[in-house]
Amino acid sequence: MSFPGKKTIIYKWNISFTLVKVKTIETFAINGEFITLGQFLKDECIVSSGGQAKWYLKDSPVLVNGDKEDRRGRKLYPGDRLTVAGKEYELVQGL
């Protein structure tokens, strides 16, 4: 289960020496050793069921540590990074 996580915002200087936002990484806390990709999608309200997760992963690109992933049973561990629907997430150990 996820707790309200923190957001890390990454900035860089552009050529005209102004600070621009590059990306935002959201933290997702997991309780236990791992969480499955399907459960992550349900916890983040991207899908509402495991069946929807199967079809979502077939049609939408999801990256786990930079690699395309389409298995809803893929185990995600603390330290993994996900890109889903244009958002980046970093998994951390919860309570």
N, C-alpha and C positions, 0 to 999 in steps of 0.2 A: 504494500500500500504506500502511496506517495504522501508526503507531507508537503505543505507549501514550501517550495524550494527557493533558493536564492537565484538571481540572475547575474551572470557575469557578462558585462558588455565590453567588447574589445574595440578600441579606437586606434586609428593611425593618422599620421600627418600626411596630407596630400601635397601635391606639387606647389600649391599656392600657400602653403604653411598654415592651413586651417585643419582643425581636428575633425575627422569624420568617423562615424560609427561604421565598423566593419561587420560585426555580427554579435548576436546575443546567444549565450549558452545557458540553458536552464538546467538546474540541478534536480535530479529525481532520486529520492531516497528509497531504497528497498530494504525490507526486513527479511532476514533469512540469507541463505547462501546465494540464491539467484532468483530471477523472475523470468517467465517466458515472454517472448516478443508479443504474443497474442494478449497476455495479461497486461503488459505495458500499454498496448493500444487501447484496451478497455479502461484501464485506470486513468489514462489521459483523455478519455471521452472522444477518442478518434473513431472508434467503432463501439457498438453496443453488445456484440456477442462474438464468440469464437468463429462462428460461420461467416460473419461479416469480415472478421480479421483475415480469413483465408482469401476471400475475394479482394479485399483491400490490398493485400500483399501481392496478389497476382496483377493488379492493375496500376498500383502506385509504387514508385520507387522508394524503398526504405534502405538506408545505409547503416550498417553496423560496423564501426571502426573503419569506415571508408569502403567497405565491400557491400555490394547489393545483396540483400537478404529477402527471401520469399517464404521462409518456413516459420509458421506461427509458433512452433514448439522450440525455436532457437532459444537457448538459455543465455540470459544476459547477466553479467556479473558486475560488481562494483569496479569502476574504472573504464567500463565500456562507454563508447560515444555513439549516439544515434542521430541520424538526420531523418526526420519524418515531417512531411508536409511543409517543408521550408524552415522548420525549427530544428535547432540543435539541442541535444540533451546529453548530460553527463550523469552516469549512474554512480551513486555514492552509497555507502553502507548506512542504513538507518539505525534505529534503536536496537 
